[in-house]
Amino acid sequence: MNQTLKSADISRIIEMAWEDRTPFEAILQLYGLPEQEVIKLMRREMKAGSFRLWRARVSGRKTKHHALRDPGILRAYCPTQYKPR
């Protein structure tokens, strides 16, 4: 895994991994971490119970894997997700 990740980057990767509509490919493109490395990071950074919940949620989820997504979905997140503060 890329050892140069900053704390803010790790937090953002965790946030993206939790988001239902953010595919692992988006994390790979932004941070260079393939799915297996994201799983390792999540296992290391989260409590065991939280990690198990997350794995149960994302395993086989179509929206987390670009190849399984509906081709009509061209974005990684809902347009209303990021609102100005």
PDB file of N, CA, C and O in Angstrom:
ATOM      1  N   MET A   1       0.833  -1.178   0.000  1.00  0.00           N
ATOM      2  CA  MET A   1       0.000   0.000   0.000  1.00  0.00           C
ATOM      3  C   MET A   1       0.877   1.238   0.000  1.00  0.00           C
ATOM      4  O   MET A   1       2.005   1.224   0.492  1.00  0.00           O
ATOM      5  N   ASN A   2       0.343   2.297  -0.555  1.00  0.00           N
ATOM      6  CA  ASN A   2       1.040   3.578  -0.604  1.00  0.00           C
ATOM      7  C   ASN A   2       1.190   4.129   0.812  1.00  0.00           C
ATOM      8  O   ASN A   2       0.196   4.495   1.439  1.00  0.00           O
ATOM      9  N   GLN A   3       2.409   4.190   1.317  1.00  0.00           N
ATOM     10  CA  GLN A   3       2.658   4.626   2.697  1.00  0.00           C
ATOM     11  C   GLN A   3       2.638   6.145   2.854  1.00  0.00           C
ATOM     12  O   GLN A   3       2.765   6.640   3.974  1.00  0.00           O
ATOM     13  N   THR A   4       2.483   6.887   1.777  1.00  0.00           N
ATOM     14  CA  THR A   4       2.524   8.344   1.855  1.00  0.00           C
ATOM     15  C   THR A   4       1.141   8.961   2.043  1.00  0.00           C
ATOM     16  O   THR A   4       0.991  10.176   1.913  1.00  0.00           O
ATOM     17  N   LEU A   5       0.143   8.161   2.341  1.00  0.00           N
ATOM     18  CA  LEU A   5      -1.201   8.700   2.551  1.00  0.00           C
ATOM     19  C   LEU A   5      -1.244   9.531   3.830  1.00  0.00           C
ATOM     20  O   LEU A   5      -0.766   9.109   4.883  1.00  0.00           O
ATOM     21  N   LYS A   6      -1.818  10.702   3.714  1.00  0.00           N
ATOM     22  CA  LYS A   6      -1.994  11.576   4.870  1.00  0.00           C
ATOM     23  C   LYS A   6      -3.243  11.161   5.627  1.00  0.00           C
ATOM     24  O   LYS A   6      -4.093  10.445   5.096  1.00  0.00           O
ATOM     25  N   SER A   7      -3.348  11.605   6.849  1.00  0.00           N
ATOM     26  CA  SER A   7      -4.515  11.297   7.672  1.00  0.00           C
ATOM     27  C   SER A   7      -5.809  11.740   6.985  1.00  0.00           C
ATOM     28  O   SER A   7      -6.814  11.031   7.026  1.00  0.00           O
ATOM     29  N   ALA A   8      -5.777  12.911   6.359  1.00  0.00           N
ATOM     30  CA  ALA A   8      -6.970  13.413   5.656  1.00  0.00           C
ATOM     31  C   ALA A   8      -7.324  12.517   4.474  1.00  0.00           C
ATOM     32  O   ALA A   8      -8.501  12.303   4.185  1.00  0.00           O
ATOM     33  N   ASP A   9      -6.290  11.985   3.779  1.00  0.00           N
ATOM     34  CA  ASP A   9      -6.537  11.084   2.654  1.00  0.00           C
ATOM     35  C   ASP A   9      -7.167   9.783   3.142  1.00  0.00           C
ATOM     36  O   ASP A   9      -8.101   9.272   2.523  1.00  0.00           O
ATOM     37  N   ILE A  10      -6.665   9.253   4.236  1.00  0.00           N
ATOM     38  CA  ILE A  10      -7.213   8.021   4.799  1.00  0.00           C
ATOM     39  C   ILE A  10      -8.668   8.236   5.186  1.00  0.00           C
ATOM     40  O   ILE A  10      -9.516   7.386   4.913  1.00  0.00           O
ATOM     41  N   SER A  11      -8.960   9.362   5.816  1.00  0.00           N
ATOM     42  CA  SER A  11     -10.345   9.665   6.196  1.00  0.00           C
ATOM     43  C   SER A  11     -11.238   9.743   4.972  1.00  0.00           C
ATOM     44  O   SER A  11     -12.361   9.241   4.991  1.00  0.00           O
ATOM     45  N   ARG A  12     -10.748  10.370   3.904  1.00  0.00           N
ATOM     46  CA  ARG A  12     -11.553  10.505   2.688  1.00  0.00           C
ATOM     47  C   ARG A  12     -11.753   9.157   2.008  1.00  0.00           C
ATOM     48  O   ARG A  12     -12.831   8.892   1.476  1.00  0.00           O
ATOM     49  N   ILE A  13     -10.738   8.305   2.015  1.00  0.00           N
ATOM     50  CA  ILE A  13     -10.872   6.970   1.431  1.00  0.00           C
ATOM     51  C   ILE A  13     -11.918   6.178   2.194  1.00  0.00           C
ATOM     52  O   ILE A  13     -12.745   5.500   1.585  1.00  0.00           O
ATOM     53  N   ILE A  14     -11.893   6.255   3.518  1.00  0.00           N
ATOM     54  CA  ILE A  14     -12.890   5.553   4.336  1.00  0.00           C
ATOM     55  C   ILE A  14     -14.289   6.077   4.016  1.00  0.00           C
ATOM     56  O   ILE A  14     -15.233   5.301   3.868  1.00  0.00           O
ATOM     57  N   GLU A  15     -14.410   7.388   3.911  1.00  0.00           N
ATOM     58  CA  GLU A  15     -15.707   7.995   3.578  1.00  0.00           C
ATOM     59  C   GLU A  15     -16.196   7.513   2.208  1.00  0.00           C
ATOM     60  O   GLU A  15     -17.366   7.160   2.055  1.00  0.00           O
ATOM     61  N   MET A  16     -15.316   7.498   1.230  1.00  0.00           N
ATOM     62  CA  MET A  16     -15.686   7.054  -0.110  1.00  0.00           C
ATOM     63  C   MET A  16     -16.063   5.569  -0.115  1.00  0.00           C
ATOM     64  O   MET A  16     -16.993   5.157  -0.808  1.00  0.00           O
ATOM     65  N   ALA A  17     -15.334   4.776   0.664  1.00  0.00           N
ATOM     66  CA  ALA A  17     -15.623   3.347   0.719  1.00  0.00           C
ATOM     67  C   ALA A  17     -16.994   3.086   1.346  1.00  0.00           C
ATOM     68  O   ALA A  17     -17.679   2.140   0.959  1.00  0.00           O
ATOM     69  N   TRP A  18     -17.398   3.910   2.303  1.00  0.00           N
ATOM     70  CA  TRP A  18     -18.708   3.765   2.936  1.00  0.00           C
ATOM     71  C   TRP A  18     -19.840   4.207   2.031  1.00  0.00           C
ATOM     72  O   TRP A  18     -20.955   3.699   2.145  1.00  0.00           O
ATOM     73  N   GLU A  19     -19.574   5.143   1.133  1.00  0.00           N
ATOM     74  CA  GLU A  19     -20.622   5.665   0.260  1.00  0.00           C
ATOM     75  C   GLU A  19     -21.096   4.586  -0.707  1.00  0.00           C
ATOM     76  O   GLU A  19     -20.292   3.926  -1.364  1.00  0.00           O
ATOM     77  N   ASP A  20     -22.395   4.421  -0.780  1.00  0.00           N
ATOM     78  CA  ASP A  20     -22.958   3.370  -1.630  1.00  0.00           C
ATOM     79  C   ASP A  20     -22.663   3.568  -3.104  1.00  0.00           C
ATOM     80  O   ASP A  20     -22.439   2.590  -3.818  1.00  0.00           O
ATOM     81  N   ARG A  21     -22.658   4.781  -3.572  1.00  0.00           N
ATOM     82  CA  ARG A  21     -22.545   5.025  -5.008  1.00  0.00           C
ATOM     83  C   ARG A  21     -21.129   5.374  -5.480  1.00  0.00           C
ATOM     84  O   ARG A  21     -20.934   5.707  -6.649  1.00  0.00           O
ATOM     85  N   THR A  22     -20.163   5.304  -4.600  1.00  0.00           N
ATOM     86  CA  THR A  22     -18.780   5.566  -5.012  1.00  0.00           C
ATOM     87  C   THR A  22     -18.100   4.235  -5.304  1.00  0.00           C
ATOM     88  O   THR A  22     -17.858   3.456  -4.382  1.00  0.00           O
ATOM     89  N   PRO A  23     -17.785   3.959  -6.572  1.00  0.00           N
ATOM     90  CA  PRO A  23     -17.159   2.674  -6.905  1.00  0.00           C
ATOM     91  C   PRO A  23     -15.701   2.620  -6.459  1.00  0.00           C
ATOM     92  O   PRO A  23     -15.048   3.649  -6.288  1.00  0.00           O
ATOM     93  N   PHE A  24     -15.213   1.415  -6.278  1.00  0.00           N
ATOM     94  CA  PHE A  24     -13.820   1.231  -5.900  1.00  0.00           C
ATOM     95  C   PHE A  24     -12.883   1.819  -6.956  1.00  0.00           C
ATOM     96  O   PHE A  24     -11.774   2.252  -6.641  1.00  0.00           O
ATOM     97  N   GLU A  25     -13.333   1.831  -8.199  1.00  0.00           N
ATOM     98  CA  GLU A  25     -12.514   2.387  -9.269  1.00  0.00           C
ATOM     99  C   GLU A  25     -12.249   3.880  -9.073  1.00  0.00           C
ATOM    100  O   GLU A  25     -11.204   4.382  -9.488  1.00  0.00           O
ATOM    101  N   ALA A  26     -13.182   4.587  -8.447  1.00  0.00           N
ATOM    102  CA  ALA A  26     -12.977   6.015  -8.165  1.00  0.00           C
ATOM    103  C   ALA A  26     -11.860   6.193  -7.139  1.00  0.00           C
ATOM    104  O   ALA A  26     -11.048   7.112  -7.251  1.00  0.00           O
ATOM    105  N   ILE A  27     -11.820   5.321  -6.150  1.00  0.00           N
ATOM    106  CA  ILE A  27     -10.752   5.367  -5.141  1.00  0.00           C
ATOM    107  C   ILE A  27      -9.411   5.037  -5.800  1.00  0.00           C
ATOM    108  O   ILE A  27      -8.394   5.665  -5.507  1.00  0.00           O
ATOM    109  N   LEU A  28      -9.424   4.054  -6.685  1.00  0.00           N
ATOM    110  CA  LEU A  28      -8.205   3.697  -7.413  1.00  0.00           C
ATOM    111  C   LEU A  28      -7.706   4.880  -8.235  1.00  0.00           C
ATOM    112  O   LEU A  28      -6.512   5.181  -8.231  1.00  0.00           O
ATOM    113  N   GLN A  29      -8.600   5.539  -8.929  1.00  0.00           N
ATOM    114  CA  GLN A  29      -8.214   6.666  -9.780  1.00  0.00           C
ATOM    115  C   GLN A  29      -7.671   7.830  -8.948  1.00  0.00           C
ATOM    116  O   GLN A  29      -6.668   8.437  -9.324  1.00  0.00           O
ATOM    117  N   LEU A  30      -8.318   8.147  -7.827  1.00  0.00           N
ATOM    118  CA  LEU A  30      -7.901   9.302  -7.029  1.00  0.00           C
ATOM    119  C   LEU A  30      -6.690   9.027  -6.141  1.00  0.00           C
ATOM    120  O   LEU A  30      -5.829   9.892  -5.978  1.00  0.00           O
ATOM    121  N   TYR A  31      -6.621   7.822  -5.568  1.00  0.00           N
ATOM    122  CA  TYR A  31      -5.591   7.539  -4.567  1.00  0.00           C
ATOM    123  C   TYR A  31      -4.643   6.396  -4.938  1.00  0.00           C
ATOM    124  O   TYR A  31      -3.686   6.126  -4.213  1.00  0.00           O
ATOM    125  N   GLY A  32      -4.902   5.731  -6.053  1.00  0.00           N
ATOM    126  CA  GLY A  32      -4.024   4.648  -6.486  1.00  0.00           C
ATOM    127  C   GLY A  32      -4.171   3.371  -5.681  1.00  0.00           C
ATOM    128  O   GLY A  32      -3.285   2.517  -5.714  1.00  0.00           O
ATOM    129  N   LEU A  33      -5.284   3.222  -4.952  1.00  0.00           N
ATOM    130  CA  LEU A  33      -5.494   2.021  -4.138  1.00  0.00           C
ATOM    131  C   LEU A  33      -6.508   1.106  -4.807  1.00  0.00           C
ATOM    132  O   LEU A  33      -7.665   1.491  -4.973  1.00  0.00           O
ATOM    133  N   PRO A  34      -6.100  -0.099  -5.194  1.00  0.00           N
ATOM    134  CA  PRO A  34      -7.070  -1.056  -5.729  1.00  0.00           C
ATOM    135  C   PRO A  34      -7.985  -1.565  -4.611  1.00  0.00           C
ATOM    136  O   PRO A  34      -7.713  -1.351  -3.430  1.00  0.00           O
ATOM    137  N   GLU A  35      -9.053  -2.228  -4.992  1.00  0.00           N
ATOM    138  CA  GLU A  35     -10.058  -2.688  -4.028  1.00  0.00           C
ATOM    139  C   GLU A  35      -9.452  -3.468  -2.866  1.00  0.00           C
ATOM    140  O   GLU A  35      -9.815  -3.227  -1.714  1.00  0.00           O
ATOM    141  N   GLN A  36      -8.547  -4.387  -3.138  1.00  0.00           N
ATOM    142  CA  GLN A  36      -7.958  -5.202  -2.063  1.00  0.00           C
ATOM    143  C   GLN A  36      -7.192  -4.344  -1.062  1.00  0.00           C
ATOM    144  O   GLN A  36      -7.202  -4.639   0.134  1.00  0.00           O
ATOM    145  N   GLU A  37      -6.534  -3.299  -1.524  1.00  0.00           N
ATOM    146  CA  GLU A  37      -5.808  -2.396  -0.619  1.00  0.00           C
ATOM    147  C   GLU A  37      -6.781  -1.550   0.196  1.00  0.00           C
ATOM    148  O   GLU A  37      -6.514  -1.240   1.357  1.00  0.00           O
ATOM    149  N   VAL A  38      -7.918  -1.171  -0.412  1.00  0.00           N
ATOM    150  CA  VAL A  38      -8.942  -0.438   0.330  1.00  0.00           C
ATOM    151  C   VAL A  38      -9.485  -1.329   1.451  1.00  0.00           C
ATOM    152  O   VAL A  38      -9.703  -0.860   2.569  1.00  0.00           O
ATOM    153  N   ILE A  39      -9.698  -2.584   1.157  1.00  0.00           N
ATOM    154  CA  ILE A  39     -10.185  -3.528   2.167  1.00  0.00           C
ATOM    155  C   ILE A  39      -9.175  -3.642   3.314  1.00  0.00           C
ATOM    156  O   ILE A  39      -9.557  -3.642   4.484  1.00  0.00           O
ATOM    157  N   LYS A  40      -7.902  -3.737   2.979  1.00  0.00           N
ATOM    158  CA  LYS A  40      -6.861  -3.803   4.016  1.00  0.00           C
ATOM    159  C   LYS A  40      -6.843  -2.530   4.865  1.00  0.00           C
ATOM    160  O   LYS A  40      -6.727  -2.592   6.089  1.00  0.00           O
ATOM    161  N   LEU A  41      -6.959  -1.375   4.201  1.00  0.00           N
ATOM    162  CA  LEU A  41      -6.978  -0.103   4.918  1.00  0.00           C
ATOM    163  C   LEU A  41      -8.189  -0.041   5.854  1.00  0.00           C
ATOM    164  O   LEU A  41      -8.068   0.373   7.007  1.00  0.00           O
ATOM    165  N   MET A  42      -9.342  -0.451   5.358  1.00  0.00           N
ATOM    166  CA  MET A  42     -10.563  -0.428   6.176  1.00  0.00           C
ATOM    167  C   MET A  42     -10.408  -1.373   7.380  1.00  0.00           C
ATOM    168  O   MET A  42     -10.801  -1.026   8.494  1.00  0.00           O
ATOM    169  N   ARG A  43      -9.850  -2.539   7.161  1.00  0.00           N
ATOM    170  CA  ARG A  43      -9.651  -3.506   8.254  1.00  0.00           C
ATOM    171  C   ARG A  43      -8.723  -2.911   9.322  1.00  0.00           C
ATOM    172  O   ARG A  43      -8.958  -3.070  10.519  1.00  0.00           O
ATOM    173  N   ARG A  44      -7.679  -2.232   8.875  1.00  0.00           N
ATOM    174  CA  ARG A  44      -6.691  -1.660   9.792  1.00  0.00           C
ATOM    175  C   ARG A  44      -7.245  -0.453  10.559  1.00  0.00           C
ATOM    176  O   ARG A  44      -6.964  -0.291  11.746  1.00  0.00           O
ATOM    177  N   GLU A  45      -8.022   0.386   9.888  1.00  0.00           N
ATOM    178  CA  GLU A  45      -8.450   1.658  10.465  1.00  0.00           C
ATOM    179  C   GLU A  45      -9.763   1.600  11.242  1.00  0.00           C
ATOM    180  O   GLU A  45     -10.061   2.505  12.022  1.00  0.00           O
ATOM    181  N   MET A  46     -10.543   0.553  11.038  1.00  0.00           N
ATOM    182  CA  MET A  46     -11.868   0.483  11.668  1.00  0.00           C
ATOM    183  C   MET A  46     -11.887  -0.539  12.794  1.00  0.00           C
ATOM    184  O   MET A  46     -11.037  -1.426  12.876  1.00  0.00           O
ATOM    185  N   LYS A  47     -12.889  -0.387  13.662  1.00  0.00           N
ATOM    186  CA  LYS A  47     -13.136  -1.414  14.670  1.00  0.00           C
ATOM    187  C   LYS A  47     -13.622  -2.669  13.953  1.00  0.00           C
ATOM    188  O   LYS A  47     -14.214  -2.586  12.877  1.00  0.00           O
ATOM    189  N   ALA A  48     -13.375  -3.814  14.545  1.00  0.00           N
ATOM    190  CA  ALA A  48     -13.705  -5.094  13.905  1.00  0.00           C
ATOM    191  C   ALA A  48     -15.186  -5.181  13.525  1.00  0.00           C
ATOM    192  O   ALA A  48     -15.516  -5.615  12.422  1.00  0.00           O
ATOM    193  N   GLY A  49     -16.066  -4.775  14.419  1.00  0.00           N
ATOM    194  CA  GLY A  49     -17.497  -4.841  14.137  1.00  0.00           C
ATOM    195  C   GLY A  49     -17.907  -3.921  13.005  1.00  0.00           C
ATOM    196  O   GLY A  49     -18.736  -4.286  12.172  1.00  0.00           O
ATOM    197  N   SER A  50     -17.334  -2.735  12.971  1.00  0.00           N
ATOM    198  CA  SER A  50     -17.638  -1.789  11.895  1.00  0.00           C
ATOM    199  C   SER A  50     -17.125  -2.313  10.561  1.00  0.00           C
ATOM    200  O   SER A  50     -17.785  -2.166   9.532  1.00  0.00           O
ATOM    201  N   PHE A  51     -15.954  -2.922  10.585  1.00  0.00           N
ATOM    202  CA  PHE A  51     -15.406  -3.497   9.358  1.00  0.00           C
ATOM    203  C   PHE A  51     -16.315  -4.607   8.838  1.00  0.00           C
ATOM    204  O   PHE A  51     -16.588  -4.667   7.639  1.00  0.00           O
ATOM    205  N   ARG A  52     -16.788  -5.489   9.725  1.00  0.00           N
ATOM    206  CA  ARG A  52     -17.677  -6.579   9.300  1.00  0.00           C
ATOM    207  C   ARG A  52     -18.971  -6.029   8.700  1.00  0.00           C
ATOM    208  O   ARG A  52     -19.452  -6.545   7.691  1.00  0.00           O
ATOM    209  N   LEU A  53     -19.532  -4.995   9.307  1.00  0.00           N
ATOM    210  CA  LEU A  53     -20.747  -4.365   8.764  1.00  0.00           C
ATOM    211  C   LEU A  53     -20.483  -3.793   7.375  1.00  0.00           C
ATOM    212  O   LEU A  53     -21.287  -3.964   6.458  1.00  0.00           O
ATOM    213  N   TRP A  54     -19.360  -3.120   7.233  1.00  0.00           N
ATOM    214  CA  TRP A  54     -19.019  -2.528   5.946  1.00  0.00           C
ATOM    215  C   TRP A  54     -18.852  -3.608   4.880  1.00  0.00           C
ATOM    216  O   TRP A  54     -19.383  -3.478   3.777  1.00  0.00           O
ATOM    217  N   ARG A  55     -18.117  -4.670   5.203  1.00  0.00           N
ATOM    218  CA  ARG A  55     -17.890  -5.744   4.227  1.00  0.00           C
ATOM    219  C   ARG A  55     -19.205  -6.383   3.810  1.00  0.00           C
ATOM    220  O   ARG A  55     -19.400  -6.703   2.638  1.00  0.00           O
ATOM    221  N   ALA A  56     -20.099  -6.567   4.759  1.00  0.00           N
ATOM    222  CA  ALA A  56     -21.404  -7.155   4.425  1.00  0.00           C
ATOM    223  C   ALA A  56     -22.175  -6.229   3.485  1.00  0.00           C
ATOM    224  O   ALA A  56     -22.882  -6.699   2.593  1.00  0.00           O
ATOM    225  N   ARG A  57     -22.043  -4.927   3.681  1.00  0.00           N
ATOM    226  CA  ARG A  57     -22.759  -3.962   2.835  1.00  0.00           C
ATOM    227  C   ARG A  57     -22.208  -3.911   1.421  1.00  0.00           C
ATOM    228  O   ARG A  57     -22.989  -3.855   0.471  1.00  0.00           O
ATOM    229  N   VAL A  58     -20.902  -3.926   1.249  1.00  0.00           N
ATOM    230  CA  VAL A  58     -20.323  -3.700  -0.073  1.00  0.00           C
ATOM    231  C   VAL A  58     -20.084  -4.969  -0.882  1.00  0.00           C
ATOM    232  O   VAL A  58     -19.884  -4.895  -2.095  1.00  0.00           O
ATOM    233  N   SER A  59     -20.102  -6.113  -0.244  1.00  0.00           N
ATOM    234  CA  SER A  59     -19.834  -7.360  -0.965  1.00  0.00           C
ATOM    235  C   SER A  59     -20.906  -7.601  -2.026  1.00  0.00           C
ATOM    236  O   SER A  59     -22.082  -7.790  -1.715  1.00  0.00           O
ATOM    237  N   GLY A  60     -20.476  -7.589  -3.265  1.00  0.00           N
ATOM    238  CA  GLY A  60     -21.386  -7.845  -4.370  1.00  0.00           C
ATOM    239  C   GLY A  60     -22.312  -6.698  -4.730  1.00  0.00           C
ATOM    240  O   GLY A  60     -23.159  -6.854  -5.609  1.00  0.00           O
ATOM    241  N   ARG A  61     -22.178  -5.557  -4.082  1.00  0.00           N
ATOM    242  CA  ARG A  61     -23.044  -4.408  -4.368  1.00  0.00           C
ATOM    243  C   ARG A  61     -22.693  -3.849  -5.740  1.00  0.00           C
ATOM    244  O   ARG A  61     -21.541  -3.509  -6.013  1.00  0.00           O
ATOM    245  N   LYS A  62     -23.698  -3.760  -6.593  1.00  0.00           N
ATOM    246  CA  LYS A  62     -23.466  -3.302  -7.967  1.00  0.00           C
ATOM    247  C   LYS A  62     -22.883  -1.903  -8.019  1.00  0.00           C
ATOM    248  O   LYS A  62     -22.042  -1.625  -8.873  1.00  0.00           O
ATOM    249  N   THR A  63     -23.302  -1.019  -7.135  1.00  0.00           N
ATOM    250  CA  THR A  63     -22.849   0.367  -7.213  1.00  0.00           C
ATOM    251  C   THR A  63     -21.407   0.540  -6.770  1.00  0.00           C
ATOM    252  O   THR A  63     -20.821   1.590  -7.033  1.00  0.00           O
ATOM    253  N   LYS A  64     -20.808  -0.445  -6.108  1.00  0.00           N
ATOM    254  CA  LYS A  64     -19.426  -0.334  -5.654  1.00  0.00           C
ATOM    255  C   LYS A  64     -18.433  -0.860  -6.688  1.00  0.00           C
ATOM    256  O   LYS A  64     -17.223  -0.727  -6.507  1.00  0.00           O
ATOM    257  N   HIS A  65     -18.931  -1.451  -7.758  1.00  0.00           N
ATOM    258  CA  HIS A  65     -18.056  -2.012  -8.780  1.00  0.00           C
ATOM    259  C   HIS A  65     -18.484  -1.474 -10.135  1.00  0.00           C
ATOM    260  O   HIS A  65     -19.582  -1.765 -10.611  1.00  0.00           O
ATOM    261  N   HIS A  66     -17.629  -0.705 -10.740  1.00  0.00           N
ATOM    262  CA  HIS A  66     -17.954  -0.024 -11.990  1.00  0.00           C
ATOM    263  C   HIS A  66     -18.453  -0.989 -13.067  1.00  0.00           C
ATOM    264  O   HIS A  66     -19.382  -0.659 -13.804  1.00  0.00           O
ATOM    265  N   ALA A  67     -17.864  -2.147 -13.164  1.00  0.00           N
ATOM    266  CA  ALA A  67     -18.248  -3.107 -14.198  1.00  0.00           C
ATOM    267  C   ALA A  67     -19.667  -3.643 -13.989  1.00  0.00           C
ATOM    268  O   ALA A  67     -20.303  -4.073 -14.951  1.00  0.00           O
ATOM    269  N   LEU A  68     -20.167  -3.625 -12.771  1.00  0.00           N
ATOM    270  CA  LEU A  68     -21.502  -4.137 -12.475  1.00  0.00           C
ATOM    271  C   LEU A  68     -22.579  -3.060 -12.533  1.00  0.00           C
ATOM    272  O   LEU A  68     -23.770  -3.367 -12.505  1.00  0.00           O
ATOM    273  N   ARG A  69     -22.161  -1.801 -12.613  1.00  0.00           N
ATOM    274  CA  ARG A  69     -23.113  -0.684 -12.586  1.00  0.00           C
ATOM    275  C   ARG A  69     -23.916  -0.576 -13.862  1.00  0.00           C
ATOM    276  O   ARG A  69     -23.507  -1.040 -14.926  1.00  0.00           O
ATOM    277  N   ASP A  70     -25.066   0.046 -13.725  1.00  0.00           N
ATOM    278  CA  ASP A  70     -25.873   0.400 -14.888  1.00  0.00           C
ATOM    279  C   ASP A  70     -25.060   1.383 -15.723  1.00  0.00           C
ATOM    280  O   ASP A  70     -24.564   2.368 -15.176  1.00  0.00           O
ATOM    281  N   PRO A  71     -24.906   1.156 -17.015  1.00  0.00           N
ATOM    282  CA  PRO A  71     -24.091   2.060 -17.842  1.00  0.00           C
ATOM    283  C   PRO A  71     -24.633   3.491 -17.890  1.00  0.00           C
ATOM    284  O   PRO A  71     -23.915   4.407 -18.289  1.00  0.00           O
ATOM    285  N   GLY A  72     -25.873   3.690 -17.493  1.00  0.00           N
ATOM    286  CA  GLY A  72     -26.451   5.031 -17.480  1.00  0.00           C
ATOM    287  C   GLY A  72     -25.970   5.889 -16.328  1.00  0.00           C
ATOM    288  O   GLY A  72     -26.184   7.101 -16.337  1.00  0.00           O
ATOM    289  N   ILE A  73     -25.323   5.290 -15.329  1.00  0.00           N
ATOM    290  CA  ILE A  73     -24.811   6.040 -14.186  1.00  0.00           C
ATOM    291  C   ILE A  73     -23.409   6.526 -14.533  1.00  0.00           C
ATOM    292  O   ILE A  73     -22.473   5.733 -14.638  1.00  0.00           O
ATOM    293  N   LEU A  74     -23.277   7.819 -14.706  1.00  0.00           N
ATOM    294  CA  LEU A  74     -21.994   8.379 -15.133  1.00  0.00           C
ATOM    295  C   LEU A  74     -21.274   9.110 -14.017  1.00  0.00           C
ATOM    296  O   LEU A  74     -20.167   9.604 -14.234  1.00  0.00           O
ATOM    297  N   ARG A  75     -21.852   9.198 -12.843  1.00  0.00           N
ATOM    298  CA  ARG A  75     -21.245   9.924 -11.737  1.00  0.00           C
ATOM    299  C   ARG A  75     -21.001   8.957 -10.581  1.00  0.00           C
ATOM    300  O   ARG A  75     -21.555   7.858 -10.549  1.00  0.00           O
ATOM    301  N   ALA A  76     -20.171   9.377  -9.642  1.00  0.00           N
ATOM    302  CA  ALA A  76     -19.850   8.522  -8.500  1.00  0.00           C
ATOM    303  C   ALA A  76     -20.671   8.877  -7.270  1.00  0.00           C
ATOM    304  O   ALA A  76     -20.657   8.135  -6.288  1.00  0.00           O
ATOM    305  N   TYR A  77     -21.381   9.991  -7.303  1.00  0.00           N
ATOM    306  CA  TYR A  77     -22.146  10.400  -6.127  1.00  0.00           C
ATOM    307  C   TYR A  77     -23.393  11.145  -6.557  1.00  0.00           C
ATOM    308  O   TYR A  77     -23.506  11.596  -7.697  1.00  0.00           O
ATOM    309  N   CYS A  78     -24.317  11.267  -5.637  1.00  0.00           N
ATOM    310  CA  CYS A  78     -25.561  11.986  -5.872  1.00  0.00           C
ATOM    311  C   CYS A  78     -25.263  13.476  -6.020  1.00  0.00           C
ATOM    312  O   CYS A  78     -24.447  14.008  -5.267  1.00  0.00           O
ATOM    313  N   PRO A  79     -25.905  14.170  -6.976  1.00  0.00           N
ATOM    314  CA  PRO A  79     -25.616  15.605  -7.180  1.00  0.00           C
ATOM    315  C   PRO A  79     -25.888  16.465  -5.945  1.00  0.00           C
ATOM    316  O   PRO A  79     -25.300  17.537  -5.803  1.00  0.00           O
ATOM    317  N   THR A  80     -26.759  16.017  -5.061  1.00  0.00           N
ATOM    318  CA  THR A  80     -27.070  16.799  -3.856  1.00  0.00           C
ATOM    319  C   THR A  80     -26.215  16.407  -2.659  1.00  0.00           C
ATOM    320  O   THR A  80     -26.375  16.962  -1.571  1.00  0.00           O
ATOM    321  N   GLN A  81     -25.303  15.447  -2.854  1.00  0.00           N
ATOM    322  CA  GLN A  81     -24.498  14.949  -1.730  1.00  0.00           C
ATOM    323  C   GLN A  81     -23.570  16.013  -1.163  1.00  0.00           C
ATOM    324  O   GLN A  81     -23.454  16.148   0.055  1.00  0.00           O
ATOM    325  N   TYR A  82     -22.916  16.759  -2.021  1.00  0.00           N
ATOM    326  CA  TYR A  82     -21.962  17.754  -1.550  1.00  0.00           C
ATOM    327  C   TYR A  82     -22.584  19.142  -1.675  1.00  0.00           C
ATOM    328  O   TYR A  82     -22.656  19.717  -2.761  1.00  0.00           O
ATOM    329  N   LYS A  83     -23.022  19.652  -0.555  1.00  0.00           N
ATOM    330  CA  LYS A  83     -23.683  20.941  -0.536  1.00  0.00           C
ATOM    331  C   LYS A  83     -22.705  21.999  -0.011  1.00  0.00           C
ATOM    332  O   LYS A  83     -21.861  21.704   0.835  1.00  0.00           O
ATOM    333  N   PRO A  84     -22.826  23.238  -0.520  1.00  0.00           N
ATOM    334  CA  PRO A  84     -21.943  24.306  -0.008  1.00  0.00           C
ATOM    335  C   PRO A  84     -22.188  24.537   1.464  1.00  0.00           C
ATOM    336  O   PRO A  84     -23.320  24.452   1.940  1.00  0.00           O
ATOM    337  N   ARG A  85     -21.136  24.824   2.173  1.00  0.00           N
ATOM    338  CA  ARG A  85     -21.263  25.047   3.620  1.00  0.00           C
ATOM    339  C   ARG A  85     -21.497  26.491   3.931  1.00  0.00           C
ATOM    340  O   ARG A  85     -21.627  26.859   5.099  1.00  0.00           O
TER     341      ARG A  85
END
